[in-house]
Amino acid sequence: MDKEKLYIKSFCQISNQEVCLNDELIFRSIESDFNVFAKEIYQKFEIQYPKFHKMDALCKLAFLSSEFVLNQNYNSETAIILANHSSSLDTDVKHQKTIKNQENYYPSPAVFVYTLPNITIGEISIRHQLKSESAFFVDEDYPIELIHQQAEYLIKSGKTTQVLCGWTEYFQNNYQAFVYLVGKEGNVPLESKFIKERIINK
């Protein structure tokens, strides 16, 4: 397969109580608790999606960062490839607490449903009615080359015209999202250096 020249159409970063869209700061908060911060973003930008309030923190992070990118570039055939380091561990820990005590056994379906990281892709897909390919990788650091190889394959094979890629990491109120939309057209060439400069790996 010949190397496909790809570009970044739009990108969003959420970290350190800030939201940046295409390197422009669009929201800043003094709130250190992520869930409160996420609610502030939701209200500030007048997002209408009641199910948001039931999501776990990882889903809220991925949902919000994707929201800004996809609202500018809607396409129902958009594919999604995300990755993080902690998988759904933050919610896994909460679920474990509900089942470890046999005398006070109260597993919550509302918690259990978020004990897979790829549920984030499901939430984004439902919100934007996406119908294309998807994958969620768990790795020590953001696997840039793997993600970009997958995106290139999906676009060049004709399975989609654009791919939402990104790092959505959340564990115990430590969070970072960097989500970007890849396609054959855009203002920013798809280069590893550009991504590395914006993702804080462990």
C-alpha positions in Angstrom: 0.0 0.0 0.0 1.5 3.3 -1.0 2.0 5.9 1.7 -1.1 8.1 1.9 -0.6 11.8 2.7 -2.9 12.6 5.5 -3.8 15.7 7.4 -5.3 16.8 10.7 -8.6 18.6 10.1 -9.2 19.6 13.7 -7.9 18.8 17.2 -8.9 19.3 20.8 -7.0 19.0 24.0 -8.4 18.8 27.5 -6.0 18.8 30.4 -5.0 20.9 33.5 -8.5 22.4 33.8 -8.3 23.8 30.2 -9.9 23.1 26.9 -8.0 24.0 23.7 -9.4 23.7 20.2 -6.9 23.8 17.4 -4.3 25.3 19.9 -6.7 28.1 20.9 -7.8 28.2 24.6 -11.6 28.2 24.6 -12.3 27.4 28.2 -10.4 27.5 31.6 -11.6 26.6 35.0 -10.4 26.8 38.6 -12.1 23.6 39.4 -9.7 20.7 40.2 -12.3 18.0 40.4 -12.7 16.6 36.9 -16.4 15.7 37.1 -17.2 19.2 38.2 -14.9 20.6 35.5 -16.6 18.4 32.9 -20.1 19.6 34.0 -18.8 23.2 33.6 -17.8 22.5 30.0 -21.1 20.8 29.3 -23.0 23.8 30.5 -20.7 26.5 29.1 -21.1 25.2 25.6 -24.8 24.3 26.0 -24.4 20.7 25.0 -27.7 18.9 24.9 -27.2 15.2 25.7 -28.9 14.1 28.9 -27.1 10.7 29.0 -23.8 12.7 29.6 -24.7 12.9 33.3 -24.7 9.1 33.7 -21.3 8.6 32.1 -18.2 7.7 34.0 -15.3 10.2 34.0 -13.4 8.5 31.1 -16.4 8.6 28.9 -17.1 12.3 29.8 -13.5 13.1 28.8 -13.6 11.3 25.5 -17.1 12.6 24.8 -16.3 16.2 25.4 -13.0 16.3 23.5 -14.7 14.5 20.5 -17.7 16.8 20.7 -15.6 19.9 19.7 -13.9 18.1 16.8 -16.8 16.3 15.3 -19.3 19.2 15.5 -17.1 21.0 13.0 -16.6 18.0 10.7 -19.7 15.8 10.8 -19.7 12.6 8.8 -21.6 9.5 9.8 -19.0 7.3 8.3 -16.2 8.6 10.6 -14.1 5.8 12.1 -12.7 6.0 15.7 -9.4 4.8 17.0 -8.6 5.7 20.6 -6.0 4.7 23.2 -5.0 5.2 26.8 -2.8 3.8 29.5 -5.3 3.0 32.4 -8.0 1.3 30.3 -11.2 1.6 32.4 -9.4 1.0 35.7 -10.9 4.0 37.5 -14.4 2.5 37.1 -13.1 -1.0 37.6 -12.0 0.0 41.1 -15.4 1.5 41.9 -17.1 -1.7 40.6 -14.8 -3.9 42.7 -15.8 -2.0 45.8 -19.5 -2.9 45.2 -18.8 -6.6 45.0 -15.9 -7.4 47.4 -18.0 -7.4 50.6 -20.3 -10.5 50.5 -22.4 -9.2 53.3 -23.0 -5.9 51.6 -23.0 -7.1 48.0 -24.6 -4.4 45.7 -23.2 -4.4 42.2 -24.5 -1.5 40.2 -25.3 -2.0 36.5 -24.8 1.7 36.0 -21.2 1.3 37.1 -20.6 -2.1 35.5 -21.5 -0.9 32.0 -18.4 1.4 32.0 -15.9 -1.4 32.9 -14.7 -1.6 29.3 -12.7 1.3 27.8 -14.4 0.9 24.4 -17.7 2.0 25.8 -16.3 5.5 25.2 -16.4 4.8 21.5 -20.0 3.6 21.9 -21.0 6.8 23.6 -19.4 9.0 20.9 -20.9 6.8 18.1 -24.4 7.1 19.6 -24.1 10.8 20.0 -23.0 11.4 16.4 -24.7 8.4 14.8 -21.4 7.0 13.6 -21.4 3.7 11.7 -17.8 3.0 10.7 -14.9 1.0 12.1 -13.6 1.5 15.6 -10.9 0.3 18.0 -9.6 1.1 21.5 -5.9 0.3 22.4 -4.4 0.1 25.8 -0.7 0.9 25.9 2.0 2.3 28.2 2.3 5.4 25.9 0.3 6.6 22.9 1.0 4.2 20.1 1.3 6.9 17.4 2.6 4.8 14.5 0.1 2.1 15.1 -2.8 4.5 15.3 -1.7 6.3 12.1 -1.2 3.0 10.2 -4.7 2.0 11.1 -6.1 5.4 10.1 -4.2 5.3 6.8 -5.5 1.8 6.0 -9.1 2.7 6.8 -9.0 5.8 4.6 -7.0 4.4 1.7 -9.1 1.2 1.6 -12.2 3.3 1.2 -13.8 2.1 4.5 -14.1 5.8 5.6 -13.0 9.3 4.6 -11.9 10.4 8.1 -10.8 8.9 11.4 -11.1 10.3 14.9 -7.9 9.4 16.7 -6.7 10.2 20.1 -5.4 9.6 23.6 -8.0 9.7 26.4 -6.4 8.9 29.7 -8.2 9.1 33.1 -7.4 7.6 36.5 -8.2 9.0 39.9 -8.8 12.5 38.7 -5.6 12.6 36.6 -6.7 13.2 33.1 -5.6 14.2 29.6 -7.3 14.0 26.2 -5.9 14.8 22.9 -8.3 14.0 20.1 -7.8 14.8 16.4 -9.6 14.1 13.1 -7.5 12.7 10.3 -8.4 12.9 6.6 -7.0 13.5 3.1 -7.5 17.3 3.5 -6.7 19.7 6.3 -4.4 22.5 7.5 -1.9 20.4 9.5 0.1 17.5 8.0 -0.2 14.3 10.1 3.2 14.0 11.7 4.3 12.2 14.8 6.2 15.2 16.2 3.0 17.3 16.2 1.2 14.7 18.2 4.1 14.1 20.7 4.3 17.8 21.5 0.7 17.7 22.7 0.5 14.4 24.6 2.0 14.0 28.0 3.0 10.4 28.2 3.8 8.6 31.5 
